[in-house]
């Protein structure tokens, strides 16, 4: 069906033909290329591997681990894990890099190789291109039998990750415990079903309603944590009179909250709320990508900081965060990056900070949500047709709106006085994403439909 090679990793559907899908051939050649490049000149030729619970995970892990061994690299296998857990494990173990086997929010037929450097951060675009070039050329040797790598299994990082979260400066376990929250959790039958309840227990949350928390990889609904996919969580919150609900994607780097009334807090507002809390205690700058809500800008300015926008993609956000010394950053898909912990989207960190904030506020989730800047987003997409010249399309749209404030650092973002629209090719799917935002749902949808109609006119 698809093989997508981008800044977000090497992602594709399982089965099919090499080069068209994520087949064993593709897994082996790109794993070997990455291993060769990331360990070049490294003192410790070790790579950390972890995976989400999707059905293909064991097969892909066997191929990845065996391939790394075959080029003389030692492997530390975390087994079922999360993306942020692997990110913190790499520097703790002084490894040369890490590979996370997850297609994030994509459905069960997908999997991917997400590639980390020795800091536990995603490799940059230049390094990614090196991996792709070497993988396609196959210009490398495999190791003789006496130089094969070794595999060590390490299941200690669930606890280590939780301990790191508890030690964060502004996480207040006593306050959370005293609040006596009742929390429902939907982990889409992946590793969040283990990690999030264990974290909640460590934070002093005694009442947890678990749905879809068996890490068997059989996703009970579309794994992207959007409103239309979380009807079971809404029912669990209402039926149990829970104070809030928590939903994560299969690799636990995206975090969404549900209010006590069964409505979503809003994936865009996860980062806004956590930033509001941190900025209350520590003045500083924030960063999000161009497709994220203006509410983060408003909250940052309220606290005396400065807001900056980055191109879409975690590595781009992290680069900008370091450049402007941001105290908080992330993406509007529920991705929270808190540098005091590590430079990666981390749902565990987000949960702990949000619950601390909520406990100290002493308010219902819906009450707090009503106090934040009110914006509404419309997220649309157009499936790419063969031969469509996206660059030319964006150039024509840019010409049409040259009189408006706009940015071309990532696709085309047009900033109107009261709304904005962002057009860009997806890093993870064969689509053009069209995100828009306004002060009402109707305004956001209207500007999106206007832009999509104009695109259809251009492409015929």
BELPE-V760563 format. One record per pair of residues at least 6 apart in sequence whose ideal C-beta (glycine too) atoms are under 7 Angstrom apart, sorted by the first residue. I is the first residue (numbers start at 1). J is the second residue. D is the distance in Angstrom with one decimal. If there is no record, write none. Layout:
I;J;D, I;J;D
This chain:
1;13;4.1, 1;16;6.7, 1;21;6.2, 2;12;5.6, 2;13;5.7, 2;21;7.0, 2;430;5.9, 3;12;3.8, 3;19;6.6, 3;20;5.9, 3;21;5.6, 3;22;5.9, 3;26;6.4, 4;11;4.9, 4;12;6.3, 4;428;6.3, 5;132;5.5, 6;427;4.1, 7;125;5.5, 7;128;6.2, 7;313;4.7, 7;315;5.9, 7;427;5.8, 8;313;6.3, 8;427;4.3, 8;428;5.5, 9;112;4.9, 9;113;5.4, 9;114;4.2, 9;115;6.0, 10;30;5.1, 10;112;6.2, 10;113;4.7, 11;22;7.0, 11;103;5.5, 11;110;6.5, 11;112;3.6, 11;428;5.9, 12;21;5.1, 12;22;3.2, 12;110;6.8, 13;21;5.1, 13;22;6.3, 13;109;4.9, 13;110;5.5, 14;21;6.9, 14;22;5.9, 14;56;4.7, 14;109;5.9, 14;111;6.0, 15;21;5.9, 16;23;6.4, 17;23;6.8, 18;25;4.0, 18;26;5.8, 19;26;6.9, 22;111;5.8, 24;63;5.6, 27;60;6.1, 27;63;4.7, 27;64;6.4, 28;63;6.0, 28;67;4.9, 29;135;4.5, 29;138;6.2, 30;113;6.2, 30;131;6.4, 30;135;4.2, 31;64;5.0, 31;67;4.3, 31;68;6.5, 31;113;6.6, 32;67;5.3, 32;71;5.5, 32;140;6.5, 33;131;4.9, 33;134;3.9, 33;135;3.7, 34;115;5.4, 34;131;4.8, 35;47;6.4, 35;68;5.1, 35;71;5.2, 35;73;5.0, 36;71;6.2, 36;134;6.5, 36;140;5.2, 37;127;6.8, 37;130;5.4, 37;131;5.7, 37;134;6.4, 38;96;5.3, 38;97;3.9, 38;117;6.7, 39;45;4.5, 39;73;5.9, 39;96;4.5, 42;96;4.0, 42;118;7.0, 44;94;5.4, 44;95;6.3, 44;96;6.0, 45;72;6.8, 45;73;5.4, 45;74;6.4, 45;96;6.0, 46;73;7.0, 46;74;4.5, 46;76;6.1, 46;93;6.8, 46;95;4.5, 46;96;6.1, 47;68;5.6, 47;73;5.6, 47;75;5.9, 47;95;5.9, 47;96;6.0, 47;97;5.2, 47;98;6.3, 47;99;6.3, 48;76;4.9, 48;78;6.4, 48;86;5.8, 48;89;5.0, 48;90;5.2, 48;93;6.1, 48;95;4.9, 48;98;4.1, 49;61;6.5, 49;64;6.0, 49;65;5.9, 49;75;5.7, 49;77;5.3, 49;78;6.7, 49;99;5.1, 50;78;3.8, 50;79;6.9, 50;81;3.2, 50;85;6.3, 50;86;4.1, 50;100;5.7, 51;57;4.3, 51;61;5.2, 51;80;6.5, 51;81;6.6, 51;101;3.7, 51;102;6.4, 52;102;4.1, 52;190;4.9, 52;191;5.4, 52;250;4.4, 52;251;4.6, 53;80;5.8, 53;189;6.6, 53;190;4.2, 53;191;5.3, 53;215;4.0, 53;216;6.4, 53;217;4.3, 53;250;6.8, 54;108;5.6, 54;111;6.2, 54;190;6.9, 54;217;4.4, 54;250;6.2, 55;108;6.1, 55;217;4.4, 56;111;4.8, 57;101;5.7, 57;111;6.9, 57;217;6.5, 60;101;5.1, 60;111;5.3, 61;101;5.7, 64;99;5.9, 64;101;6.5, 65;75;5.1, 65;77;6.2, 65;151;5.9, 68;75;5.1, 68;149;5.9, 69;75;6.5, 69;148;5.2, 69;149;4.0, 69;151;6.6, 70;142;5.0, 70;143;6.3, 70;148;6.7, 71;142;5.8, 71;143;5.6, 72;143;3.9, 72;147;4.7, 72;148;6.6, 72;149;5.5, 73;149;4.5, 74;149;4.6, 74;150;5.0, 75;149;6.2, 75;151;4.7, 76;93;5.9, 76;95;6.7, 76;152;5.2, 76;154;5.3, 77;151;5.8, 77;152;6.9, 77;153;5.0, 78;85;6.8, 78;86;6.3, 78;89;6.2, 78;154;5.9, 78;157;5.6, 79;153;6.6, 79;155;6.2, 80;191;5.1, 80;215;5.8, 81;157;6.6, 81;191;6.2, 82;191;5.3, 82;192;7.0, 82;195;5.6, 82;251;5.7, 82;252;3.8, 83;100;5.0, 83;102;6.3, 83;114;6.6, 83;251;4.2, 83;252;6.5, 83;253;4.4, 84;252;6.6, 84;253;5.8, 84;344;5.3, 84;345;6.7, 84;346;3.7, 84;348;6.4, 85;157;5.2, 85;161;4.8, 86;98;4.9, 86;100;4.9, 86;116;6.9, 87;116;6.4, 87;120;4.1, 87;342;5.8, 87;344;4.1, 88;120;6.1, 88;161;6.0, 88;164;6.3, 88;342;5.4, 89;98;6.8, 89;157;5.1, 90;97;6.6, 90;98;4.2, 90;116;5.6, 90;118;6.6, 90;120;3.7, 91;119;6.0, 91;120;5.0, 95;118;6.7, 96;118;5.4, 97;115;6.9, 97;116;5.3, 97;117;5.7, 97;118;5.9, 98;116;3.9, 98;120;6.3, 99;113;5.7, 99;114;7.0, 99;115;6.0, 100;114;4.2, 100;251;6.6, 101;111;6.3, 101;113;6.6, 102;112;6.2, 102;114;6.3, 102;250;6.0, 102;251;3.8, 103;110;3.7, 103;111;5.0, 103;112;4.4, 104;249;5.7, 104;250;6.7, 104;251;5.5, 105;223;5.5, 105;224;3.9, 105;249;4.7, 105;254;6.6, 106;428;6.7, 107;219;6.9, 107;222;6.5, 107;223;6.6, 108;217;6.8, 108;219;5.1, 114;122;7.0, 115;122;6.8, 115;123;5.0, 115;131;6.8, 116;122;6.1, 116;123;6.8, 117;123;5.2, 120;342;6.3, 120;344;6.7, 121;318;6.0, 121;343;5.2, 121;344;6.6, 122;314;5.7, 122;315;4.4, 124;315;5.8, 134;140;6.5, 158;194;6.9, 158;195;6.2, 158;198;6.3, 161;348;6.2, 162;198;6.2, 162;199;5.3, 162;202;5.1, 164;341;6.6, 165;171;6.4, 165;199;6.6, 165;348;5.2, 165;349;5.8, 165;352;4.9, 166;173;6.3, 166;202;6.1, 168;340;6.2, 168;341;6.0, 168;352;6.8, 169;340;6.5, 170;278;6.6, 170;281;5.6, 170;353;6.6, 170;356;6.4, 171;352;4.6, 171;353;6.5, 171;356;5.5, 172;356;4.7, 172;359;6.9, 173;203;5.7, 173;204;5.5, 175;356;6.0, 175;359;4.2, 175;360;5.7, 176;203;4.9, 176;204;5.2, 176;205;6.6, 176;355;4.9, 176;356;6.1, 176;359;5.0, 177;204;2.9, 178;359;6.9, 179;359;3.9, 181;205;5.3, 181;243;4.7, 181;244;7.0, 181;355;6.6, 182;207;4.2, 182;240;6.5, 182;242;4.5, 182;243;5.2, 183;200;6.0, 183;205;5.6, 183;208;5.4, 183;242;6.0, 183;243;6.6, 183;244;5.9, 183;246;6.1, 184;209;4.2, 184;211;6.8, 184;233;6.0, 184;236;4.2, 184;237;4.9, 184;240;6.3, 184;242;4.6, 184;245;4.3, 185;196;5.3, 185;197;6.1, 185;208;6.1, 185;210;5.4, 185;213;6.2, 185;246;5.0, 186;211;5.3, 186;212;5.2, 186;230;6.2, 186;232;6.4, 186;233;4.1, 186;245;7.0, 186;247;4.6, 187;193;3.7, 187;196;5.9, 187;212;6.0, 187;213;4.8, 187;248;5.7, 188;212;5.5, 188;219;5.3, 188;220;6.9, 188;221;7.0, 188;223;4.6, 188;249;6.9, 188;250;5.8, 189;212;5.0, 189;214;5.4, 189;215;6.4, 189;216;5.5, 189;217;6.4, 189;218;5.4, 189;219;5.9, 189;220;6.1, 190;215;5.8, 190;217;6.6, 190;250;3.8, 191;215;5.4, 191;252;6.1, 192;248;4.0, 192;252;4.4, 192;347;7.0, 193;210;6.9, 193;212;7.0, 193;213;3.1, 193;214;6.0, 193;215;5.1, 194;215;5.8, 195;252;5.8, 195;348;6.4, 196;246;6.2, 196;248;6.2, 196;351;6.7, 197;208;5.4, 197;210;5.9, 197;213;6.5, 199;348;5.2, 199;351;6.1, 199;352;7.0, 200;208;5.3, 203;352;6.1, 203;355;6.3, 209;236;5.2, 209;240;5.0, 209;242;6.2, 211;232;5.5, 211;233;6.5, 211;236;5.2, 212;220;5.0, 212;232;6.8, 221;229;4.7, 222;229;4.6, 223;249;5.7, 223;250;5.2, 224;249;6.6, 225;247;4.2, 225;248;6.6, 225;249;5.6, 225;254;6.0, 225;256;4.2, 225;267;6.6, 225;334;6.4, 227;264;4.9, 230;247;5.5, 230;258;6.7, 233;245;4.7, 233;247;5.6, 233;258;5.7, 234;258;6.3, 234;262;4.1, 236;242;7.0, 236;245;6.8, 237;245;4.4, 237;258;5.5, 237;260;6.7, 237;262;5.3, 238;262;4.6, 242;260;6.7, 243;260;5.6, 243;365;7.0, 244;257;5.7, 244;258;6.2, 244;259;6.6, 244;260;6.3, 244;365;4.9, 245;257;6.8, 245;258;3.2, 246;257;6.3, 246;351;6.3, 247;256;4.5, 247;258;6.8, 248;254;6.3, 248;255;5.8, 248;347;4.8, 252;347;4.8, 253;335;6.1, 253;345;4.0, 253;346;6.6, 253;347;6.2, 254;333;5.5, 254;334;4.1, 254;335;5.7, 254;345;6.9, 254;347;6.6, 255;270;5.2, 255;334;4.6, 255;336;6.3, 255;347;3.9, 255;350;4.4, 255;351;6.6, 256;264;6.5, 256;267;4.8, 256;270;6.3, 256;334;4.8, 257;265;4.0, 257;270;6.4, 257;354;6.7, 257;365;6.6, 258;264;5.6, 258;265;6.5, 259;265;5.5, 259;365;4.3, 259;366;4.4, 259;369;6.3, 260;364;5.6, 260;365;5.7, 260;366;6.2, 261;366;5.5, 265;365;6.1, 265;369;5.6, 267;332;6.8, 267;333;5.8, 267;334;4.2, 268;292;6.5, 268;293;4.2, 268;332;4.4, 268;377;5.8, 269;295;6.7, 269;369;6.8, 269;372;6.3, 270;334;4.6, 270;336;6.1, 270;350;6.1, 271;288;6.3, 271;296;6.1, 271;330;4.3, 271;332;6.6, 271;335;6.9, 271;336;5.5, 272;293;6.6, 272;295;4.7, 272;296;5.2, 272;299;5.7, 272;372;6.0, 273;354;6.0, 273;357;6.7, 273;372;6.9, 274;328;6.8, 274;336;5.2, 274;350;5.6, 274;353;4.8, 274;354;5.7, 275;286;5.5, 275;296;6.0, 275;299;5.9, 275;300;6.8, 275;328;4.3, 276;299;5.0, 277;353;5.8, 277;357;3.7, 278;327;6.0, 278;328;5.1, 278;353;6.9, 279;299;6.8, 279;300;6.6, 279;303;3.8, 279;305;6.1, 279;328;7.0, 280;303;6.8, 282;327;5.4, 283;303;6.2, 283;304;5.3, 283;305;6.0, 284;305;5.3, 284;326;6.4, 284;327;3.3, 285;305;5.0, 285;306;4.8, 285;308;6.4, 285;324;4.9, 285;325;6.5, 285;326;4.5, 285;327;6.7, 286;296;5.8, 286;300;4.5, 286;305;6.1, 286;307;5.4, 286;326;5.5, 286;328;4.9, 286;329;6.0, 287;308;4.8, 287;310;5.6, 287;317;5.7, 287;320;4.8, 287;321;4.7, 287;324;6.6, 287;326;4.7, 287;329;3.9, 288;296;5.2, 288;309;6.7, 288;317;6.8, 288;329;6.4, 288;330;6.0, 288;331;6.2, 288;332;6.2, 289;309;6.8, 289;310;5.4, 289;311;6.6, 289;312;4.5, 289;316;7.0, 289;317;5.7, 289;331;5.1, 289;332;6.9, 290;309;5.1, 290;311;6.6, 290;312;6.3, 290;407;6.4, 290;410;5.5, 290;413;4.9, 290;422;5.4, 291;312;5.7, 291;332;6.0, 291;422;4.8, 291;435;4.5, 292;331;6.1, 292;332;3.2, 293;332;5.5, 293;375;5.1, 293;377;6.3, 293;437;6.1, 294;375;5.7, 294;437;6.4, 295;372;6.1, 295;373;4.2, 295;375;5.2, 296;307;6.3, 297;307;4.0, 298;373;4.2, 299;373;6.7, 300;306;6.8, 300;307;4.4, 301;307;6.8, 308;320;5.7, 308;324;5.2, 310;316;4.7, 310;317;4.7, 310;320;3.8, 311;409;5.3, 311;410;3.5, 312;410;5.4, 312;424;6.3, 313;427;6.1, 314;331;7.0, 314;335;7.0, 314;345;6.1, 317;329;5.4, 317;330;6.7, 317;331;6.2, 317;337;6.6, 318;337;6.7, 318;343;4.7, 321;329;4.3, 321;337;6.7, 321;339;6.5, 327;339;6.9, 328;338;6.3, 329;337;4.6, 330;336;4.7, 330;337;4.5, 330;345;6.1, 331;345;6.9, 335;345;3.6, 336;345;6.2, 336;346;6.4, 336;349;6.1, 336;350;3.8, 337;343;6.2, 337;344;6.4, 337;345;5.6, 338;346;7.0, 338;349;5.1, 338;353;7.0, 341;349;4.9, 358;365;6.6, 358;368;6.8, 361;368;5.9, 374;439;6.6, 375;437;5.3, 375;439;6.4, 376;437;6.8, 376;438;6.1, 376;440;5.9, 376;441;4.4, 376;444;4.9, 377;435;6.5, 377;436;6.9, 377;437;4.6, 377;444;5.8, 378;436;4.8, 378;444;4.1, 378;445;4.6, 378;448;4.5, 379;435;5.4, 380;434;4.4, 380;448;5.3, 380;452;6.4, 381;431;4.4, 381;432;6.5, 381;433;5.4, 381;434;6.4, 382;431;6.4, 382;432;4.6, 382;434;6.7, 382;452;6.9, 382;455;6.8, 383;430;6.8, 383;431;5.5, 384;430;4.8, 384;431;6.1, 384;432;6.5, 388;459;6.5, 390;425;5.4, 390;432;6.7, 393;455;6.7, 393;458;6.0, 393;459;6.6, 394;411;6.2, 394;412;4.8, 394;423;6.3, 396;458;5.4, 397;412;5.7, 397;423;6.5, 398;406;6.5, 398;408;6.6, 398;412;5.5, 400;454;7.0, 401;414;4.9, 404;414;5.3, 404;415;6.7, 404;416;6.1, 405;415;4.3, 406;412;6.4, 406;413;6.2, 406;414;4.8, 406;415;6.5, 407;413;4.6, 410;424;5.6, 411;422;6.5, 411;423;5.1, 411;424;2.8, 411;425;6.6, 412;423;4.8, 413;420;6.3, 413;422;4.3, 414;420;6.4, 414;421;5.0, 418;438;6.1, 418;439;6.1, 418;443;6.9, 419;436;6.3, 419;437;6.3, 419;438;4.1, 419;443;5.8, 419;444;6.6, 419;447;4.7, 420;436;6.7, 420;437;5.6, 421;434;6.8, 421;436;4.5, 421;447;5.7, 421;448;6.5, 421;451;5.1, 422;435;4.6, 423;432;6.4, 423;434;5.6, 424;433;5.6, 425;432;5.8, 426;433;5.3, 434;448;5.8, 434;451;6.3, 434;452;6.1, 436;444;4.9, 436;447;4.9, 436;448;4.0, 437;444;5.4, 438;444;4.1, 438;447;6.4
